[in-house]
């Protein structure tokens, strides 16, 4: 199948067609899905068994801090950690890079529920042993220039959908204070230096309630309802911080440091769609 054929089938799938490859989703028995919530499971069922089998789920954790399935040198070298722990949903392999490019850069936003459903694996992995759950869900903010180019912040969109599925409030708590270059081509030291001073606390939070209304094409449309909230938290908070990819943890750690300075006593837990 050529890329042209694939894009055509992705743009106009039938109800029985896989959102990624266009195969009939009824042909093969679906594999094991490591999520229990009905919302994410329903979203994952929009993929065929072949595509589901390509997902490199992280089911075994070697590093209790960042959730990496192998021994983690980054956590051993980090002398100051501001988040409690992180969990990732999938390994960032070549297939996941291709899927993320379709969603982020090629405009296939209909894949958003699938990505949020994959992220839910990390959410459940973190929440299940956490007594009392979390108080609020937030996300890593995107630089204004990239937001204008792309039209959406993938971390925010995934976080809001996950918050809706698990009955948690979503609230933007962070802002970008300066533009940074892409992290993908930087060394570990460059990543750490590049993130310093990149984020700040939003002085006045806006709580966003999320619902999903129908569109003419039948796909669910994300609808936001805004409500002003005080900037200060009464007592310690447990914050669930969402981002798409975790490499060295520099972004997560810098965001957690800002949250802890602004909300003294808060605990920050991270969930990532992919762990590189």
C-alpha angles and dihedrals in degrees: 000000000000124000089251091055091046094051090048092053092045092052095049110027123164121235090263096046125101111250091226108039105010095239119145105268090210097063100083135031111261115248127236115300116207095213129087103191112102095224097059092040090054091050093050090052088069087077124075122245091256093057092042089054089057092062108107097213118196102231101152122056123206099170112054091197105053099013095239113161090225134050107289122223093182093064092045091054097044107102096186122037122183100181124071096223143319135220128201127206103209142007114259098239130153093277093052091048089055093048093048091050090054090053102038104033109019098050100245094143090158085080090065096095089051092053091046089049090053090049088053089071089066091043092055092043089057101037099046096072094032109100112219095014121231132306102218142007121222137162143221108269123236124231112261094241093053091044090055092047096046099032096223144043106241094201091053094046093050092045093052093050092048090048090054093049094050098039096246129138117251117214129169106230103164138061135191112249095189141007117260132195119250113285097213096088098040130100121243092261091047091050091052093048093043093057098051111113093001097120137051136181121264105241095210115033125213117210112216120205112200131213134163119229128185123265127207090260091054096248118127115259121212111237122191127206116194130212127173115239133185116269096227124071121223104233129335118337131204107219124195106208117198129202134157104234133022117199112151097351094241094127093046093047094048092049091048091051091054092048093050092050092050097040107035112211095019122138119220122208121183131213122188132190092219137017114209 
